C-alpha cells in the first residue's frame, strides 16, 4: 500500500474509532512501528489527527459528531454494553438516563424490565419507554436541543436536583488519556454533574471509540463514577486512572 493510501486509511480508522493505538495500526497495515510513527507524525503536522503517547486521536473540536451519524456508529458494541448494564438493574429500580446514543441503547435494553421509575432529559429515551404502562416515566423540563433531543438549561438542573435515585446512566463524548471525562457542551456537563450528585450508583457507558477522544469541556475525573461499561480494554494510561479511583470496570 502506498503511503498516501495508508494515510487515508489511518484517518478513516481514527474517524470511526476516535482513537487508534500504534500497535493496532502496525498489526492492521503489517508495517513496522517506525513507519506508523512517521505516518502519525506527518498527519499530525497536517492537523489531520492529534498524536498521543502510543497512538493518535481526532483533532480537538468544539462540536460533536451529528447525532444520526453517532447513532449508527458501533451499534453492535452499544447493544452489548446496554444489555450488560440492563442485566445489573433490578425490576422496580429508580434511575436517571442521560443524553446520548449509548444511554438510549440502555433504555431499549430495559424494555423487558418491570416497574422501573425513570427520570430523563432525553426525548428519545422518553419516546422509547412511554410504551411501557408499568413504568413511571418523568421527563425533565428545559430547552430541547433539536439535533439530538437532549433537554438542558437551568430548569433541567433544578428538576434533576429534586430526586435521589438508585442509578445514573451516563454517556460521555470523550475520555482523555489522563482519564478526564470530556464533553462538547458546557450546559450538558452541568446536567451530567447534577445526575452524578443525585445518583447512588453512577454507571458510565461508552464504546472504545471514546478513549483518547478530545472535547473541550472537562466534566471531571474517574472518581466521579462507580462503574465503567465498555466493549474493549481501555489504553494503559486510562486503566491506571480507573484502578487508582477503584472504578469497577465491566468489559462487555
DRENLOTOR-894385 format. One line per 8 residues: number of its first residue (from 0); their letters; for each residue x, y, z of N, C-alpha, C. Coordinates in Angstrom, 1 decimal. Layout:
BEGIN
NUM = A = X Y Z X Y Z X Y Z ~ ...;
REM end
This chain:
BEGIN
0 = XXXXXXXX = 0.8 -1.2 0.0 0.0 0.0 0.0 0.9 1.2 0.0 ~ 0.5 2.2 -0.9 1.3 3.4 -0.9 1.1 4.3 0.3 ~ 2.0 5.2 0.6 1.9 6.0 1.8 0.7 6.8 1.9 ~ 0.3 7.4 0.7 -0.9 8.3 0.7 -2.1 7.5 1.0 ~ -2.2 6.2 0.5 -3.3 5.4 0.7 -3.4 5.0 2.2 ~ -2.2 4.7 2.7 -2.2 4.3 4.2 -2.6 5.5 5.0 ~ -2.2 6.7 4.7 -2.6 7.9 5.4 -4.1 8.0 5.4 ~ -4.7 7.9 4.2 -6.2 8.0 4.1 -6.9 6.9 5.0;
8 = XXXXXXXX = -6.3 5.7 5.0 -6.9 4.6 5.7 -6.8 4.9 7.2 ~ -5.6 5.4 7.6 -5.4 5.7 9.1 -6.4 6.8 9.5 ~ -6.6 7.8 8.7 -7.6 8.9 9.0 -9.0 8.3 9.2 ~ -9.3 7.4 8.3 -10.7 6.8 8.3 -10.9 5.9 9.6 ~ -9.8 5.2 10.0 -9.9 4.4 11.2 -10.0 5.3 12.4 ~ -9.3 6.4 12.5 -9.4 7.3 13.6 -10.7 8.0 13.6 ~ -11.3 8.3 12.5 -12.6 8.9 12.4 -13.6 8.0 12.9 ~ -13.5 6.7 12.6 -14.5 5.7 13.0 -14.4 5.4 14.5;
16 = XXXXXXXX = -13.2 5.3 15.0 -13.0 4.8 16.4 -12.7 5.9 17.4 ~ -12.3 7.1 16.9 -12.0 8.2 17.8 -10.5 8.1 18.3 ~ -10.0 6.9 18.5 -8.6 6.7 18.9 -8.1 5.4 18.4 ~ -6.8 5.4 17.9 -6.2 4.1 17.5 -4.8 4.1 18.1 ~ -4.4 2.9 18.5 -3.0 2.7 19.1 -2.0 2.4 18.0 ~ -0.8 2.8 18.2 0.3 2.4 17.3 0.3 0.9 17.0 ~ 0.2 0.2 18.1 0.3 -1.3 18.0 -0.9 -1.8 17.1 ~ -2.0 -1.3 17.2 -3.2 -1.7 16.4 -2.9 -1.4 14.9;
24 = XXXXXXXX = -2.3 -0.2 14.6 -2.0 0.2 13.2 -0.9 -0.7 12.6 ~ 0.1 -1.0 13.4 1.2 -1.9 12.9 0.6 -3.2 12.5 ~ -0.3 -3.8 13.3 -0.9 -5.1 13.0 -1.8 -4.9 11.8 ~ -2.6 -3.9 11.7 -3.6 -3.7 10.7 -2.9 -3.5 9.3 ~ -1.8 -2.8 9.2 -1.2 -2.5 7.9 0.0 -3.3 7.7 ~ 0.4 -4.1 8.7 1.6 -5.1 8.5 2.8 -4.3 8.1 ~ 3.1 -3.2 8.8 4.3 -2.4 8.6 5.0 -2.3 10.0 ~ 6.2 -1.7 9.9 7.0 -1.5 11.2 6.4 -0.4 12.1;
32 = XXXXXXXX = 6.7 -0.5 13.4 6.3 0.6 14.2 6.9 2.0 13.8 ~ 8.1 2.0 13.3 8.7 3.2 12.9 8.0 3.8 11.7 ~ 7.4 3.0 10.8 6.7 3.5 9.7 5.4 4.2 10.1 ~ 4.7 3.5 11.1 3.4 4.1 11.6 3.7 5.4 12.4 ~ 4.8 5.4 13.1 5.1 6.6 13.9 5.3 7.8 12.9 ~ 6.1 7.5 11.8 6.3 8.6 10.8 4.9 9.0 10.2 ~ 4.1 8.0 9.9 2.8 8.4 9.3 2.0 9.3 10.3 ~ 2.0 8.9 11.5 1.2 9.7 12.5 1.8 11.1 12.7;
40 = XXXXXXXX = 3.1 11.2 12.7 3.7 12.5 12.8 3.4 13.4 11.6 ~ 3.4 12.8 10.4 3.1 13.5 9.2 1.6 14.0 9.3 ~ 0.7 13.1 9.7 -0.7 13.5 9.7 -1.0 14.5 10.8 ~ -0.2 14.4 11.9 -0.4 15.4 13.0 0.1 16.8 12.5 ~ 1.2 16.8 11.7 1.8 18.1 11.2 0.7 18.7 10.3 ~ -0.1 17.9 9.6 -1.1 18.5 8.7 -2.4 18.7 9.5 ~ -2.4 18.5 10.8 -3.6 18.8 11.7 -4.8 17.8 11.3 ~ -4.4 16.7 10.7 -5.5 15.7 10.4 -5.8 14.8 11.5;
48 = XXXXXXXX = -4.9 14.7 12.5 -5.1 14.0 13.7 -4.3 14.5 14.8 ~ -4.4 14.0 16.0 -3.6 14.5 17.2 -2.9 13.3 17.7 ~ -1.6 13.5 17.9 -0.7 12.5 18.4 -0.9 12.3 19.9 ~ -0.9 11.1 20.4 -0.8 10.8 21.8 0.2 9.7 22.0 ~ 0.7 9.6 23.2 1.7 8.6 23.5 1.0 7.2 23.3 ~ 1.6 6.5 22.3 1.1 5.2 22.0 0.0 5.1 21.0 ~ -0.3 6.3 20.3 -1.4 6.3 19.3 -1.8 7.6 18.9 ~ -3.0 7.8 18.3 -3.5 9.0 17.8 -5.0 9.1 17.9;
56 = XXXXXXXX = -5.5 10.3 17.9 -7.0 10.6 18.0 -7.4 11.7 17.1 ~ -8.7 11.9 17.1 -9.2 13.0 16.3 -8.6 14.3 16.8 ~ -8.5 15.3 15.9 -8.1 16.7 16.4 -9.1 17.2 17.3 ~ -8.7 18.1 18.2 -9.6 18.8 19.1 -10.7 19.5 18.3 ~ -11.9 19.5 18.9 -13.0 20.0 18.2 -13.9 20.7 19.2 ~ -14.7 21.6 18.8 -15.7 22.2 19.7 -17.1 21.8 19.4 ~ -17.2 20.8 18.4 -18.6 20.4 18.1 -18.6 18.9 17.9 ~ -19.6 18.2 18.4 -19.7 16.8 18.4 -20.2 16.3 17.0;
64 = XXXXXXXX = -20.0 15.0 16.7 -20.5 14.4 15.5 -22.0 14.5 15.5 ~ -22.6 14.6 14.3 -24.0 14.7 14.1 -24.7 13.5 14.8 ~ -25.8 13.7 15.4 -26.4 12.7 16.2 -26.8 11.4 15.4 ~ -27.3 11.6 14.2 -27.7 10.4 13.4 -26.5 9.6 13.0 ~ -25.4 10.3 12.8 -24.1 9.6 12.4 -23.6 8.8 13.7 ~ -23.7 9.4 14.8 -23.2 8.7 16.1 -24.1 7.6 16.4 ~ -25.4 7.7 16.1 -26.3 6.6 16.4 -26.0 5.3 15.6 ~ -25.4 5.5 14.4 -25.1 4.4 13.5 -23.7 3.8 13.9;
72 = XXXXXXXX = -22.9 4.5 14.6 -21.5 4.0 14.9 -21.5 3.0 16.0 ~ -20.8 1.9 15.8 -20.6 0.9 16.9 -21.9 0.3 17.4 ~ -22.9 0.1 16.6 -24.2 -0.3 17.1 -24.1 -1.7 17.8 ~ -23.3 -2.6 17.3 -23.2 -3.9 17.9 -22.5 -3.7 19.3 ~ -21.5 -2.9 19.4 -20.9 -2.7 20.7 -21.8 -2.0 21.7 ~ -22.6 -1.0 21.2 -23.5 -0.3 22.1 -24.6 -1.3 22.6 ~ -25.0 -2.2 21.8 -26.0 -3.2 22.2 -25.5 -4.1 23.3 ~ -24.2 -4.5 23.1 -23.6 -5.4 24.1 -23.5 -4.7 25.5;
80 = XXXXXXXX = -23.0 -3.4 25.4 -22.9 -2.6 26.6 -24.2 -2.5 27.3 ~ -25.2 -2.1 26.5 -26.6 -1.9 27.0 -27.2 -3.1 27.7 ~ -27.0 -4.2 27.1 -27.5 -5.5 27.6 -26.9 -5.8 29.0 ~ -25.6 -5.6 29.1 -24.9 -5.9 30.3 -25.4 -4.9 31.4 ~ -25.5 -3.6 31.1 -26.0 -2.7 32.1 -27.4 -3.1 32.5 ~ -28.3 -3.4 31.6 -29.6 -3.7 31.9 -29.7 -5.0 32.8 ~ -28.8 -5.9 32.6 -28.8 -7.1 33.5 -28.4 -6.8 34.9 ~ -27.8 -5.6 35.2 -27.4 -5.3 36.6 -28.5 -4.5 37.3;
88 = XXXXXXXX = -29.5 -4.1 36.6 -30.6 -3.2 37.1 -31.8 -4.1 37.5 ~ -32.2 -4.1 38.7 -33.3 -4.9 39.1 -34.7 -4.3 38.8 ~ -35.7 -5.1 38.6 -37.1 -4.6 38.5 -37.4 -3.6 39.7 ~ -38.1 -2.6 39.4 -38.5 -1.7 40.5 -37.5 -0.6 40.8 ~ -36.4 -0.6 40.1 -35.3 0.4 40.5 -35.7 1.8 40.0 ~ -35.0 2.8 40.6 -35.2 4.2 40.1 -33.9 4.6 39.4 ~ -34.0 5.3 38.3 -32.8 5.7 37.6 -32.9 6.9 36.7 ~ -31.8 7.6 36.6 -31.7 8.7 35.6 -31.1 8.0 34.3;
96 = XXXXXXXX = -31.6 8.5 33.1 -31.0 8.1 31.9 -30.6 9.4 31.1 ~ -29.4 9.5 30.8 -28.8 10.7 30.2 -29.0 10.9 28.7 ~ -28.5 12.0 28.2 -28.4 12.2 26.8 -27.3 11.3 26.2 ~ -27.5 10.9 24.9 -26.5 10.1 24.2 -27.1 8.8 23.6 ~ -26.4 8.4 22.6 -26.9 7.2 21.9 -26.7 5.9 22.7 ~ -25.6 5.8 23.5 -25.4 4.6 24.3 -26.4 4.5 25.5 ~ -26.7 5.7 26.2 -27.8 5.6 27.2 -29.1 5.3 26.5 ~ -29.3 5.7 25.3 -30.6 5.3 24.6 -30.6 3.8 24.3;
104 = XXXXXXXX = -29.5 3.2 24.0 -29.4 1.8 23.8 -29.7 1.1 25.1 ~ -29.3 1.6 26.2 -29.6 1.0 27.5 -31.1 1.1 27.8 ~ -31.7 2.2 27.5 -33.2 2.4 27.6 -33.9 1.3 26.8 ~ -33.5 1.0 25.6 -34.1 0.0 24.8 -33.9 -1.4 25.5 ~ -32.7 -1.6 26.0 -32.5 -2.9 26.7 -33.3 -3.1 28.0 ~ -33.8 -2.0 28.5 -34.6 -2.1 29.7 -36.1 -2.4 29.5 ~ -36.5 -2.5 28.2 -37.9 -2.7 27.9 -38.5 -4.0 28.5 ~ -37.7 -5.0 28.8 -38.2 -6.2 29.4 -38.3 -6.1 30.9;
112 = XXXXXXXX = -37.9 -5.0 31.5 -38.0 -4.9 32.9 -39.4 -4.5 33.3 ~ -39.6 -4.6 34.7 -40.9 -4.2 35.2 -40.8 -3.1 36.3 ~ -41.8 -2.2 36.3 -42.0 -1.3 37.3 -40.8 -0.4 37.6 ~ -40.0 0.0 36.5 -39.0 0.9 36.7 -39.5 2.3 36.8 ~ -38.8 3.2 37.6 -39.1 4.6 37.6 -38.0 5.4 37.1 ~ -38.2 6.0 36.0 -37.1 6.6 35.2 -37.3 8.1 35.1 ~ -36.2 8.9 35.4 -36.1 10.3 35.1 -35.1 10.5 34.0 ~ -35.5 11.3 33.0 -34.6 11.5 31.8 -34.7 12.9 31.3;
120 = XXXXXXXX = -33.6 13.4 30.7 -33.6 14.6 30.0 -33.3 14.4 28.5 ~ -33.8 13.2 28.1 -33.6 12.8 26.7 -35.0 12.4 26.1 ~ -35.4 13.2 25.1 -36.7 12.9 24.5 -36.7 11.5 23.8 ~ -35.6 11.1 23.2 -35.6 9.8 22.6 -35.8 8.7 23.6 ~ -35.2 8.8 24.8 -35.4 7.8 25.8 -36.9 7.8 26.2 ~ -37.5 9.0 26.4 -38.9 9.1 26.8 -39.8 8.4 25.8 ~ -39.5 8.6 24.5 -40.3 8.0 23.4 -40.2 6.5 23.5 ~ -39.0 6.0 23.7 -38.8 4.5 23.8 -39.6 3.9 25.0;
128 = XXXXXXXX = -39.5 4.6 26.2 -40.0 4.0 27.4 -41.5 4.2 27.6 ~ -42.1 5.2 26.9 -43.5 5.5 27.1 -44.4 4.4 26.7 ~ -43.9 3.4 26.0 -44.7 2.2 25.6 -44.9 1.3 26.7 ~ -44.2 1.5 27.9 -44.3 0.5 29.0 -45.3 1.1 30.0 ~ -46.5 0.5 30.1 -47.5 1.1 31.0 -47.2 0.9 32.5 ~ -46.3 -0.1 32.8 -45.9 -0.3 34.2 -44.8 0.6 34.7 ~ -44.1 1.3 33.7 -43.0 2.2 34.1 -43.6 3.5 34.6 ~ -42.9 4.2 35.5 -43.3 5.5 35.8 -42.2 6.4 35.2;
136 = XXXXXXXX = -42.5 7.2 34.2 -41.6 7.9 33.4 -41.8 9.4 33.6 ~ -40.6 10.1 34.0 -40.7 11.5 34.3 -39.6 12.2 33.4 ~ -40.0 13.2 32.7 -39.1 13.9 31.8 -38.8 15.3 32.3 ~ -37.6 15.7 32.3 -37.1 17.0 32.8 -37.6 18.1 31.9 ~ -37.8 19.2 32.5 -38.1 20.4 31.7 -36.9 21.1 31.3 ~ -37.0 22.0 30.4 -35.8 22.8 29.9 -35.9 23.0 28.4 ~ -34.8 23.5 27.9 -34.7 23.8 26.4 -34.2 22.5 25.7 ~ -35.0 22.2 24.6 -34.7 21.0 23.8 -33.6 21.3 22.8;
144 = XXXXXXXX = -32.6 20.5 22.8 -31.5 20.6 21.8 -32.0 19.8 20.5 ~ -32.3 20.5 19.5 -33.0 19.9 18.4 -32.2 18.8 17.6 ~ -30.9 18.9 17.7 -30.1 17.9 16.9 -30.1 16.5 17.5 ~ -30.5 16.4 18.8 -30.4 15.0 19.4 -31.5 14.8 20.4 ~ -32.4 15.7 20.7 -33.4 15.5 21.6 -33.0 15.6 23.1 ~ -31.9 16.2 23.3 -31.4 16.4 24.7 -32.1 17.7 25.3 ~ -32.4 17.6 26.6 -33.0 18.7 27.3 -32.0 19.3 28.3 ~ -31.8 20.6 28.2 -30.8 21.2 29.1 -31.2 22.6 29.5;
152 = XXXXXXXX = -30.5 23.2 30.5 -30.8 24.5 31.0 -31.0 24.5 32.5 ~ -31.2 25.7 33.0 -31.3 25.9 34.5 -32.5 25.1 35.0 ~ -33.6 25.1 34.2 -34.8 24.4 34.7 -34.5 22.9 34.8 ~ -33.7 22.4 33.9 -33.3 21.0 33.9 -32.5 20.6 35.2 ~ -31.6 21.5 35.5 -30.8 21.3 36.7 -31.6 21.3 37.9 ~ -32.5 22.3 38.0 -33.4 22.4 39.2 -34.3 21.1 39.3 ~ -34.8 20.6 38.2 -35.6 19.5 38.2 -34.9 18.2 38.7 ~ -33.7 18.0 38.1 -33.0 16.8 38.4 -32.6 16.8 39.9;
160 = XXXXXXXX = -32.3 18.0 40.4 -31.8 18.1 41.8 -32.9 17.7 42.9 ~ -34.2 17.6 42.4 -35.2 17.2 43.3 -35.2 15.7 43.7 ~ -34.5 14.9 42.9 -34.5 13.5 43.0 -33.3 12.9 43.7 ~ -33.4 11.7 44.2 -32.3 10.9 44.7 -32.6 9.5 44.2 ~ -31.9 9.0 43.2 -32.3 7.7 42.5 -31.2 6.7 42.7 ~ -31.6 5.4 42.4 -30.6 4.3 42.6 -29.5 4.4 41.6 ~ -29.8 4.6 40.3 -28.7 4.6 39.3 -28.8 5.8 38.4 ~ -27.6 6.2 38.0 -27.4 7.3 37.0 -26.7 6.7 35.8;
168 = XXXXXXXX = -27.3 6.6 34.7 -26.7 6.1 33.5 -26.3 7.2 32.6 ~ -25.0 7.3 32.4 -24.4 8.5 31.7 -23.6 8.0 30.5 ~ -23.7 8.8 29.4 -22.7 8.7 28.3 -21.7 9.8 28.4 ~ -20.7 9.8 27.6 -19.7 10.9 27.6 -19.1 10.9 26.1 ~ -18.7 12.1 25.7 -18.2 12.3 24.4 -16.7 11.8 24.2 ~ -15.9 11.9 25.3 -14.6 11.5 25.2 -14.0 11.3 26.6 ~ -13.0 10.4 26.6 -12.2 10.2 27.8 -10.7 10.4 27.4 ~ -10.1 11.5 28.0 -8.8 11.8 27.7 -7.8 10.8 28.2;
176 = XXXXXXXX = -6.6 10.8 27.7 -5.6 9.7 28.1 -5.2 9.8 29.5 ~ -5.5 11.0 30.2 -5.3 11.1 31.6 -6.5 10.7 32.4 ~ -7.5 10.2 31.8 -8.7 9.8 32.5 -9.8 10.9 32.6 ~ -9.5 12.1 32.2 -10.5 13.2 32.3 -11.8 12.8 31.4 ~ -13.0 13.1 31.9 -14.2 12.9 31.2 -14.6 14.2 30.5 ~ -14.7 14.1 29.2 -14.8 15.3 28.4 -16.2 15.4 27.6 ~ -16.7 16.6 27.5 -17.9 16.9 26.7 -17.7 18.1 25.8 ~ -18.6 18.2 24.9 -18.5 19.4 23.9 -19.4 20.6 24.4;
184 = XXXXXXXX = -20.3 20.4 25.3 -21.3 21.4 25.6 -21.2 21.7 27.1 ~ -20.9 22.9 27.5 -20.8 23.2 28.9 -22.2 23.0 29.7 ~ -23.3 23.3 29.0 -24.6 23.1 29.7 -24.8 21.6 29.9 ~ -24.4 20.7 29.0 -24.6 19.3 29.1 -23.7 18.8 30.3 ~ -22.5 19.3 30.5 -21.7 19.0 31.6 -22.3 19.3 32.9 ~ -23.0 20.4 33.0 -23.7 20.8 34.3 -24.8 19.8 34.6 ~ -25.5 19.4 33.5 -26.6 18.4 33.7 -26.1 17.1 34.2 ~ -25.0 16.6 33.6 -24.4 15.4 34.0 -23.9 15.4 35.5;
192 = XXXXXXXX = -23.3 16.6 35.9 -22.9 16.7 37.3 -24.1 16.6 38.2 ~ -25.2 17.2 37.8 -26.4 17.1 38.7 -26.9 15.6 38.8 ~ -26.8 14.9 37.7 -27.2 13.4 37.7 -26.3 12.7 38.6 ~ -25.0 12.9 38.5 -24.0 12.3 39.3 -24.2 12.5 40.8 ~ -24.5 13.8 41.1 -24.7 14.2 42.5 -25.9 13.5 43.2 ~ -26.9 13.1 42.3 -28.1 12.7 42.8 -28.4 11.2 42.5 ~ -27.3 10.5 42.2 -27.4 9.0 41.9 -26.6 8.2 43.0 ~ -27.1 7.2 43.5 -26.4 6.3 44.4 -25.3 5.5 43.7;
200 = XXXXXXXX = -25.5 5.1 42.5 -24.6 4.4 41.7 -24.5 5.0 40.3 ~ -23.3 5.5 39.9 -23.1 6.1 38.6 -22.5 5.2 37.6 ~ -23.2 4.9 36.6 -22.7 3.9 35.5 -22.4 4.7 34.3 ~ -21.1 4.7 33.9 -20.7 5.4 32.7 -20.7 4.3 31.6 ~ -21.4 4.6 30.5 -21.5 3.7 29.3 -20.8 4.3 28.1 ~ -19.7 3.6 27.6 -19.0 4.2 26.5 -18.4 3.0 25.6 ~ -18.5 3.2 24.3 -17.7 2.2 23.5 -16.3 2.7 23.4 ~ -15.4 1.8 22.9 -14.0 2.1 22.9 -13.6 3.3 22.1;
208 = XXXXXXXX = -14.4 3.8 21.1 -14.1 4.9 20.3 -13.9 6.2 21.1 ~ -14.4 6.2 22.4 -14.3 7.4 23.2 -13.0 7.5 23.9 ~ -12.2 6.5 24.0 -10.9 6.5 24.6 -9.9 7.4 23.8 ~ -9.4 8.4 24.4 -8.4 9.3 23.7 -9.1 10.3 22.9 ~ -10.4 10.4 22.9 -11.1 11.3 22.0 -11.2 12.7 22.7 ~ -11.0 13.7 22.0 -10.9 15.1 22.5 -12.3 15.8 22.5 ~ -12.6 16.6 23.5 -13.7 17.5 23.6 -13.3 18.6 24.5 ~ -13.9 19.8 24.4 -13.4 21.0 25.0 -13.8 21.2 26.5;
216 = XXXXXXXX = -14.8 20.5 27.0 -15.2 20.8 28.4 -15.0 19.6 29.3 ~ -14.3 19.9 30.4 -13.9 18.9 31.3 -15.0 18.6 32.4 ~ -15.6 17.5 32.4 -16.6 17.1 33.4 -15.9 16.8 34.8 ~ -14.7 16.2 34.7 -14.0 15.8 35.9 -13.3 14.5 35.7 ~ -12.8 13.9 36.8 -12.0 12.6 36.7 -12.9 11.4 36.9 ~ -12.2 10.3 36.9 -12.9 9.0 37.0 -13.5 8.8 38.4 ~ -13.0 9.5 39.4 -13.5 9.4 40.7 -15.0 9.7 40.8 ~ -15.6 10.4 39.8 -17.0 10.7 39.8 -17.9 9.5 39.6;
224 = XXXXXXXX = -17.4 8.5 39.0 -18.2 7.4 38.6 -17.9 6.1 39.4 ~ -18.9 5.2 39.5 -18.7 4.0 40.2 -18.4 2.8 39.3 ~ -19.0 2.8 38.1 -18.8 1.6 37.2 -18.6 2.2 35.8 ~ -17.7 1.5 35.1 -17.5 1.9 33.7 -17.8 0.6 32.8 ~ -18.7 0.8 31.9 -19.1 -0.3 31.0 -18.6 0.0 29.6 ~ -17.8 -0.8 29.0 -17.3 -0.6 27.7 -17.0 -1.9 27.0 ~ -16.6 -1.9 25.7 -16.5 -3.1 24.9 -15.1 -3.6 24.7 ~ -14.1 -2.7 25.0 -12.7 -3.1 24.9 -11.9 -2.6 26.1;
232 = XXXXXXXX = -10.7 -3.3 26.3 -9.8 -2.8 27.4 -9.4 -1.4 27.1 ~ -9.5 -0.4 28.0 -9.0 0.9 27.8 -7.5 0.9 27.7 ~ -6.9 2.0 27.1 -5.5 2.1 27.0 -4.8 2.1 28.4 ~ -3.6 1.8 28.5 -2.9 1.6 29.7 -3.0 2.8 30.6 ~ -2.8 4.0 30.1 -2.9 5.2 30.9 -4.2 5.5 31.5 ~ -5.3 5.1 30.8 -6.7 5.3 31.3 -6.9 4.2 32.4 ~ -6.4 3.0 32.1 -6.6 1.9 33.0 -5.9 2.2 34.4 ~ -4.8 2.9 34.4 -4.1 3.3 35.6 -5.0 4.2 36.4;
240 = XXXXXXXX = -5.7 5.1 35.8 -6.6 6.0 36.5 -7.9 5.3 37.0 ~ -8.4 4.4 36.2 -9.5 3.5 36.6 -9.2 2.8 37.9 ~ -8.0 2.2 37.9 -7.6 1.4 39.1 -7.3 2.4 40.3 ~ -6.7 3.5 40.0 -6.4 4.5 41.1 -7.7 4.9 41.8 ~ -8.8 5.1 41.1 -10.1 5.6 41.7 -11.0 4.4 42.0 ~ -10.5 3.2 41.9 -11.3 2.0 42.2 -12.6 1.9 41.5 ~ -12.6 2.3 40.2 -13.8 2.2 39.4 -14.0 0.8 39.0 ~ -15.2 0.3 39.1 -15.5 -1.1 38.6 -15.6 -1.1 37.1;
248 = XXXX = -14.7 -1.9 36.5 -14.6 -1.9 35.0 -15.3 -3.2 34.5 ~ -16.3 -3.0 33.6 -17.1 -4.1 33.1 -16.8 -4.2 31.5 ~ -16.1 -5.2 31.1 -15.9 -5.3 29.6 -17.0 -6.2 29.0 ~ -17.7 -5.6 28.1 -18.9 -6.3 27.5 -18.5 -6.9 26.2;
REM end
